[in-house]
Amino acid sequence: MGKTIDFAIGDIQTNAYVAVPEGSGPFPGVVVTFHMGGIDSFTEWVVDDLAKNGYAAIAPNHYHAMPPGKTIADRKEFLDDDQMTLDLKTSADWLASQDSVDGDRLALIGHCMGGRTTWVGLVSLPDVFKCGCPFYSGNSFGQIGSPPPPA
């Protein structure tokens, strides 16, 4: 049902997995943040299932800075909360720009690492997402990427 699209986040070229329900809409939109495995068959299933149930959905590839050949265990090394927040904002903006999407009804969901990213997005982008749901969020109290400024 869904498809992979080329996607620009600032000057960074990446991709995202997108699915939109059949019909003209406008449909509510959901940004899906993935688990440590990235955009895999499970993440695609979540996006497709949302579309089957009436939601336009997009899962941005947060691993765009990762060189090829890295293992799953190495992936978090290439993540940064500020960049992931920009990924979420850009994904929400892309959804809202689609004629078939109601940009005033956007949600954010994710599980495991994506659940943590959901918390970060909801706190950082309160004017973008109307609601969100983190499932089984892990490592929720630490920062990923650049250290916070000194107190």
NUMI-71950 format. One record per residue (C-alpha): residue in three letters; x, y, z. Coordinates in Angstrom, 3 decimals, padded with zeros to 6 digits. Layout:
N
+------+----------+----------+----------+
! code !        u !        v !        w !
+------+----------+----------+----------+
!  ALA !        X !        Y !        Z !
...
+------+----------+----------+----------+
***
This chain:
151
+------+----------+----------+----------+
! code !        u !        v !        w !
+------+----------+----------+----------+
!  MET !  000.000 !  000.000 !  000.000 !
!  GLY !  002.722 !  002.478 !  000.967 !
!  LYS !  005.795 !  003.624 ! -000.876 !
!  THR !  009.244 !  005.002 ! -000.202 !
!  ILE !  009.697 !  008.607 ! -001.272 !
!  ASP !  012.797 !  010.767 ! -001.582 !
!  PHE !  012.690 !  013.352 !  001.111 !
!  ALA !  014.711 !  016.483 !  001.906 !
!  ILE !  015.256 !  017.591 !  005.490 !
!  GLY !  017.030 !  020.900 !  005.139 !
!  ASP !  020.079 !  020.164 !  002.974 !
!  ILE !  019.968 !  016.458 !  003.804 !
!  GLN !  018.608 !  014.058 !  001.203 !
!  THR !  016.936 !  011.045 !  002.767 !
!  ASN !  013.790 !  008.987 !  002.368 !
!  ALA !  010.563 !  008.240 !  004.152 !
!  TYR !  007.899 !  005.559 !  003.962 !
!  VAL !  004.420 !  006.974 !  003.236 !
!  ALA !  000.909 !  005.549 !  002.948 !
!  VAL ! -002.356 !  007.405 !  002.333 !
!  PRO ! -005.873 !  005.966 !  002.565 !
!  GLU ! -007.914 !  005.473 ! -000.568 !
!  GLY ! -010.325 !  008.315 ! -001.218 !
!  SER ! -010.046 !  012.066 ! -001.392 !
!  GLY ! -009.756 !  012.974 !  002.281 !
!  PRO ! -008.786 !  015.160 !  003.893 !
!  PHE ! -007.431 !  012.560 !  006.305 !
!  PRO ! -005.785 !  013.104 !  009.684 !
!  GLY ! -002.032 !  012.559 !  009.550 !
!  VAL !  000.368 !  010.559 !  011.693 !
!  VAL !  004.148 !  010.803 !  011.849 !
!  VAL !  005.568 !  007.411 !  012.849 !
!  THR !  008.940 !  007.259 !  014.587 !
!  PHE !  010.604 !  003.893 !  014.262 !
!  HIS !  012.332 !  001.551 !  016.666 !
!  MET !  016.067 !  000.896 !  016.557 !
!  GLY !  015.587 ! -001.356 !  013.524 !
!  GLY !  014.663 !  001.627 !  011.367 !
!  ILE !  012.258 !  001.542 !  008.454 !
!  ASP !  011.814 ! -002.204 !  008.295 !
!  SER !  008.855 ! -004.482 !  007.577 !
!  PHE !  007.335 ! -003.733 !  010.996 !
!  THR !  007.502 !  000.049 !  010.518 !
!  GLU !  006.049 ! -000.309 !  007.020 !
!  TRP !  003.243 ! -002.463 !  008.450 !
!  VAL !  002.418 !  000.237 !  011.049 !
!  VAL !  002.294 !  002.959 !  008.368 !
!  ASP !  000.214 !  000.764 !  006.028 !
!  ASP ! -002.162 ! -000.230 !  008.831 !
!  LEU ! -002.732 !  003.409 !  009.753 !
!  ALA ! -003.632 !  004.150 !  006.118 !
!  LYS ! -006.008 !  001.176 !  005.999 !
!  ASN ! -007.746 !  002.714 !  009.006 !
!  GLY ! -008.125 !  006.216 !  007.573 !
!  TYR ! -004.885 !  007.999 !  008.510 !
!  ALA ! -002.223 !  009.368 !  006.170 !
!  ALA !  001.118 !  008.342 !  007.662 !
!  ILE !  004.812 !  008.994 !  007.140 !
!  ALA !  007.881 !  007.407 !  008.745 !
!  PRO !  010.996 !  009.536 !  008.178 !
!  ASN !  014.396 !  007.864 !  008.031 !
!  HIS !  016.233 !  009.184 !  011.089 !
!  TYR !  019.347 !  007.215 !  010.072 !
!  HIS !  020.211 !  009.503 !  007.153 !
!  ALA !  023.602 !  010.411 !  008.695 !
!  MET !  024.654 !  006.783 !  009.145 !
!  PRO !  027.329 !  005.457 !  006.771 !
!  PRO !  026.541 !  002.156 !  005.022 !
!  GLY !  027.664 ! -001.061 !  006.673 !
!  LYS !  026.943 ! -000.127 !  010.280 !
!  THR !  025.254 ! -002.638 !  012.555 !
!  ILE !  022.008 ! -002.059 !  014.419 !
!  ALA !  024.029 ! -001.695 !  017.623 !
!  ASP !  026.001 !  001.189 !  016.064 !
!  ARG !  022.978 !  003.128 !  014.822 !
!  LYS !  022.285 !  005.274 !  017.904 !
!  GLU !  025.789 !  006.707 !  017.547 !
!  PHE !  024.537 !  008.600 !  014.473 !
!  LEU !  021.377 !  010.025 !  016.041 !
!  ASP !  020.832 !  013.439 !  017.566 !
!  ASP !  017.699 !  014.729 !  019.328 !
!  ASP !  017.839 !  018.110 !  017.589 !
!  GLN !  018.117 !  016.474 !  014.166 !
!  MET !  015.333 !  013.987 !  014.936 !
!  THR !  013.111 !  016.890 !  016.023 !
!  LEU !  013.807 !  018.581 !  012.678 !
!  ASP !  013.010 !  015.262 !  010.937 !
!  LEU !  009.643 !  015.153 !  012.739 !
!  LYS !  008.821 !  018.801 !  011.966 !
!  THR !  009.730 !  018.409 !  008.304 !
!  SER !  007.667 !  015.210 !  008.066 !
!  ALA !  004.666 !  016.909 !  009.674 !
!  ASP !  005.038 !  019.862 !  007.295 !
!  TRP !  005.189 !  017.485 !  004.319 !
!  LEU !  002.025 !  015.692 !  005.451 !
!  ALA !  000.207 !  018.979 !  006.061 !
!  SER !  001.127 !  020.173 !  002.545 !
!  GLN ! -000.660 !  017.243 !  000.891 !
!  ASP ! -004.151 !  017.979 ! -000.452 !
!  SER ! -005.408 !  014.684 !  000.972 !
!  VAL ! -004.279 !  015.507 !  004.542 !
!  ASP ! -005.896 !  017.747 !  007.160 !
!  GLY ! -002.843 !  019.569 !  008.496 !
!  ASP ! -004.765 !  020.639 !  011.607 !
!  ARG ! -005.082 !  017.003 !  012.714 !
!  LEU ! -001.569 !  015.608 !  013.088 !
!  ALA ! -000.406 !  013.019 !  015.611 !
!  LEU !  002.947 !  011.487 !  016.519 !
!  ILE !  003.494 !  007.842 !  017.493 !
!  GLY !  006.420 !  005.513 !  017.992 !
!  HIS !  007.541 !  002.510 !  019.974 !
!  CYS !  010.723 !  001.578 !  021.830 !
!  MET !  013.346 !  004.071 !  020.596 !
!  GLY !  010.533 !  005.667 !  018.575 !
!  GLY !  008.499 !  006.008 !  021.768 !
!  ARG !  011.324 !  008.028 !  023.241 !
!  THR !  011.522 !  010.083 !  020.047 !
!  THR !  007.761 !  010.639 !  020.347 !
!  TRP !  008.237 !  012.176 !  023.805 !
!  VAL !  010.997 !  014.427 !  022.423 !
!  GLY !  008.782 !  015.505 !  019.511 !
!  LEU !  005.702 !  016.176 !  021.628 !
!  VAL !  007.653 !  018.333 !  024.073 !
!  SER !  009.680 !  020.125 !  021.384 !
!  LEU !  006.858 !  020.690 !  018.881 !
!  PRO !  003.702 !  021.377 !  020.924 !
!  ASP !  002.139 !  023.501 !  018.171 !
!  VAL !  002.609 !  020.827 !  015.491 !
!  PHE !  001.058 !  017.684 !  016.975 !
!  LYS ! -002.446 !  017.579 !  018.469 !
!  CYS ! -001.726 !  014.298 !  020.222 !
!  GLY !  000.779 !  011.503 !  020.416 !
!  CYS !  001.351 !  008.088 !  021.853 !
!  PRO !  004.710 !  006.636 !  022.853 !
!  PHE !  004.630 !  002.835 !  023.044 !
!  TYR !  007.198 !  001.131 !  025.286 !
!  SER !  009.576 !  004.076 !  025.169 !
!  GLY !  013.094 !  003.182 !  026.203 !
!  ASN !  015.896 !  005.379 !  027.536 !
!  SER !  013.447 !  008.241 !  027.930 !
!  PHE !  015.467 !  010.294 !  030.381 !
!  GLY !  018.768 !  010.690 !  028.555 !
!  GLN !  019.725 !  012.886 !  025.640 !
!  ILE !  020.883 !  011.470 !  022.323 !
!  GLY !  023.528 !  013.404 !  020.432 !
!  SER !  025.012 !  016.713 !  021.450 !
!  PRO !  025.236 !  017.241 !  025.210 !
!  PRO !  022.970 !  019.829 !  026.792 !
!  PRO !  024.455 !  023.252 !  027.523 !
!  PRO !  026.052 !  023.644 !  030.953 !
!  ALA !  023.698 !  024.723 !  033.720 !
+------+----------+----------+----------+
***
